[in-house]
Amino acid sequence: MGVYIALLRGVNLGGHRKVPMAELRALAQELGYARVRTYIQSGNLIFQSDKAARALQGELERAIAGRFGCDVPVAIRTPGEIEAVLREAPFEDADGAVVYVFFAVEEPAAQRVREIPQALPSTEDECRAAASHVYVRYHHGVHLSPLSNTWLERRLGVPLTARSISTVRRLLEMAR
C-alpha cells in the first residue's frame, strides 16, 4: 500500500471553496483510503492506498466536486517525490524571505518550463522552475509579488497549488 500526499488547490480561502478538513478525512475514508490525516486548513491530505496516483487524483477531484459542490484541482505526490523537491530546493527561508513551492496538478510542457526565466517580471523575488513544480523565494511577502499563482499558471498552462517550504517539510514528516 502506497503513501500519498494530496494537495488541494485554492480551498478555504476567503470563504470560497469550503472544504472542512474533518469532512475531507471522512470522504477519503469512504473512498477506502487508510491512515487518513489532514494538516492545517489549506487542503493537505495524507493517506495510504493501493491505487495509482493518477487514478487517485481523478477519484478525489470527482468526490470533492460531488460532496462539496466545487471543482478543486488536486496534486498527488509520494513521499519520495516530496523528498526530491526538498533536496533540490535552491532557496531557504532566511533574512525575512520566505520560500514557497508551487506544485503542478499535471506536468507542464517542457518548453513552457524552460521559458519561465525569460518571462519573469522585474522583481527582487527569485524563481526556479522544475518539471512538476516551481520554487519562489519571496523577499517582501507573497502578496506583494508579481510572481503569483495566477501568473505562474498562465505561463505554465496548468493548475498549480502553493505551499510554504515549512509546510512541505511538515507534510513529509507526517507521511513518514
N, C-alpha and C positions, 0 to 999 in steps of 0.2 A: 504494500500500500504506500503510495507516494504522498509526500507532504507538499502542500501548495500554499502560496500566499496570493490572495486575490485583492487587487487594488481597485476600488470603485472610483469612477471619475465624477467629481462635482456633486457629491451628496452632502446634505445637511449644511449647506452654505446659505446664509441669509434667508432661511425659511423655505428654500427651494429644494425639490427632490428629497423629501424627507424619507430617510431610511433608518429607523431606530435600530440600534445595534442588537438589542435583545431579540427583536423580530427578525433581523438578518441571521442571527445564530439559529433561531428556531427554523427558519426557512432552509438553511444549509443542512440541518439535521433531518428535516423532512425529505431532502434530496438524497439522503443516505450518506452524507459526509460524516466522518468520525473525528473525534478530538477537536471540535469546533471552538474557536476562540475569536474574539474581536479585540482590536486595540484602538483606542480613542474613537471619536465620533465621525472621523473623516472617511470611513468606509474601508477598513482594513480587516480582512478575514483570513484566518489561518486554519487549515483543516487537512484531513487525510482523505484520500480517495484512490480507488483502483482505476479511475478513468484517466484519459489523456488530457493534457492541459487545454488543447483546442476544444475538445468536447465539453469540458468544464466551463470554459468561457461562454460558449453559446447557451449552455444549460442555465448558468447563473444569470446571464442577461435576460433570457426569456422569463425565468422565475421571478426576478426582481420587477420586470415590467408587469407581469401578471399580479403580483402581490401588492406592489406599491404604486402602480399606475404611472411609472416614468421610465423612459429609456435611459439606461445607465451603462455606458461602456465599462468593461471590466478587463484589466490587465492581469494575467495569471503568470506567476513566476515560481520557480522552485527555489529552495534554499541555496542550492549550488549556483543558480543564476544570480541571486542576490549577493552571495559571497563574491562573485566575479565583479559585480557592479561596485561593491565597496573596495575591493582590492585594486581596481583600475581607476578609482576616483582621482582626478587630477588636482582637486582642491580640498582644503579642510576649512572648517569654521575657525576663524582667527581674526583678531583685531576688529571685532564688531561685525565682520562679514558672516553671512550665513550661506550654506550650500544646500541646494535642492537638486533632486533627481526627478526628471520627467520621464515616466515610463510610457512607451508606446503600446497602445492596445493591440496593434498589429504592426508588423515590421514595415517601415517606410522604404521607398525606393532608395537604393544606394546613392544614386545621383543627387537626390534631394538632401541626403545626409551630408554629402561632400560639399554642397553649396551653402550650408549654414555659415561657415566662417566668412564668406564673402558677403553674405546678406545681413550680417549683424548691424544693428543700428549703432550710432555713436553713443557709447556708454562706458562707464568705468567697470561695469559688471563683466564677468568672464563667462564664456560658454564653450563647451566641448561636446560635440555630438558623436554618439556611437551608433551601432546598427539598430539597437532597440531601446535606446534611452539617451537622454541629454542631461549633462551636468551644467548647472548655473551657479556661479558664486556671486551673490548679491552684496554689494558694498554698502548700499544705503537703504536696504529694505526691499522686500519683494514687491510691495505695492507702488513703489516709486520708479520701478524699472520698466523700460520698454520691452524687456525680454519676458513677456507674459506667456502663459499657457496658450492663449489665443494666437499670439504672434508665432510661437513655435509650431502650433498645429497647422497654421496656414502654410508655413514654409515646408513642413514635412508631409502634409496631406493625410495625416492620420490623427485620431484622437490620442491625447496624452493625459496622464494623471500625475500630479506632482506630489512628492513627499520630501520633507526635510531629511537631510542625511542622518540626523539623530533618530528620526522615526524609522528610517530604513534599517539602521543598526538594531533598533529595538525589535522590529519585526523578525529579523534574522534570529535574534536571541530567543524569541518566543517560538519560532519554528523548529529550533533545535530541541 
